[in-house]
Amino acid sequence: MADDYDRGRRDGLRLALEILATEEAKWLPLLGQSSAWRTNLARDVRYKTLQVAQTRVQTALNRLRPADDVSAANELARAIEKAGL
């Protein structure tokens, strides 16, 4: 049961990383494009905040990673073996 909970937490963090990466990609082309300096400043701060959030979520994901294996492929292989497929 604890394995399922931990796997769910890691999946949630991976989803959060994908969302943050999408948001970062959305704001990157807009940096410095406005004629208003306040808008450019707000966009720059938002972009840097997304980068910091990505780093923190990645750190949390690394802390939750099982100590005995370091790749998602190994985790998937164990789940397949456990299911008997």
C-alpha positions as CSV (number, residue, x, y, z in Angstrom):
1,M,0.0,0.0,0.0
2,A,2.8,2.4,0.8
3,D,4.4,1.7,-2.6
4,D,1.2,2.8,-4.3
5,Y,1.0,5.9,-2.2
6,D,4.7,6.8,-3.0
7,R,4.2,6.1,-6.7
8,G,1.1,8.3,-6.7
9,R,3.1,11.1,-5.1
10,R,5.9,10.8,-7.6
11,D,3.3,10.8,-10.5
12,G,1.7,13.9,-9.1
13,L,5.1,15.7,-8.9
14,R,5.9,14.6,-12.5
15,L,2.6,16.1,-13.6
16,A,3.4,19.3,-11.7
17,L,6.8,19.4,-13.5
18,E,5.1,19.1,-16.9
19,I,2.6,21.8,-16.1
20,L,5.4,24.1,-15.0
21,A,7.4,23.4,-18.1
22,T,4.3,24.2,-20.2
23,E,3.8,27.5,-18.4
24,E,7.5,28.4,-18.8
25,A,7.4,27.7,-22.5
26,K,4.3,29.9,-22.8
27,W,6.0,32.9,-21.1
28,L,9.4,32.6,-22.7
29,P,8.5,34.2,-26.0
30,L,6.7,37.0,-24.3
31,L,9.8,38.2,-22.3
32,G,10.7,41.7,-23.3
33,Q,8.1,42.0,-26.0
34,S,5.9,44.6,-24.4
35,S,6.5,48.4,-24.8
36,A,5.5,48.8,-21.1
37,W,8.4,48.3,-18.7
38,R,6.0,47.2,-15.9
39,T,4.6,44.4,-18.1
40,N,8.1,43.3,-19.0
41,L,9.1,43.3,-15.4
42,A,6.0,41.3,-14.3
43,R,6.6,38.8,-17.1
44,D,10.3,38.4,-16.1
45,V,9.4,37.9,-12.4
46,R,6.7,35.3,-13.4
47,Y,9.2,33.5,-15.6
48,K,11.8,33.3,-12.9
49,T,9.2,32.2,-10.4
50,L,8.3,29.3,-12.7
51,Q,11.9,28.3,-12.9
52,V,12.3,28.3,-9.1
53,A,9.1,26.3,-8.7
54,Q,10.4,23.7,-11.3
55,T,13.6,23.3,-9.4
56,R,11.8,22.9,-6.1
57,V,9.4,20.3,-7.5
58,Q,12.3,18.4,-9.1
59,T,14.1,18.4,-5.7
60,A,11.0,17.0,-4.0
61,L,10.7,14.3,-6.7
62,N,14.3,13.3,-6.2
63,R,13.8,13.0,-2.5
64,L,10.9,10.7,-3.0
65,R,12.7,8.5,-5.5
66,P,13.3,5.0,-4.2
67,A,16.9,4.5,-3.0
68,D,17.3,1.0,-4.6
69,D,16.6,2.2,-8.1
70,V,16.9,5.5,-9.7
71,S,14.9,5.3,-12.9
72,A,11.3,5.4,-13.8
73,A,11.9,2.4,-16.2
74,N,12.9,0.2,-13.2
75,E,9.8,1.3,-11.3
76,L,7.6,0.5,-14.3
77,A,9.3,-2.9,-14.7
78,R,8.7,-3.8,-11.0
79,A,5.0,-2.8,-11.4
80,I,4.6,-5.0,-14.5
81,E,6.3,-7.9,-12.6
82,K,4.0,-7.3,-9.6
83,A,0.9,-7.4,-11.9
84,G,2.2,-10.6,-13.4
85,L,2.3,-9.4,-17.0
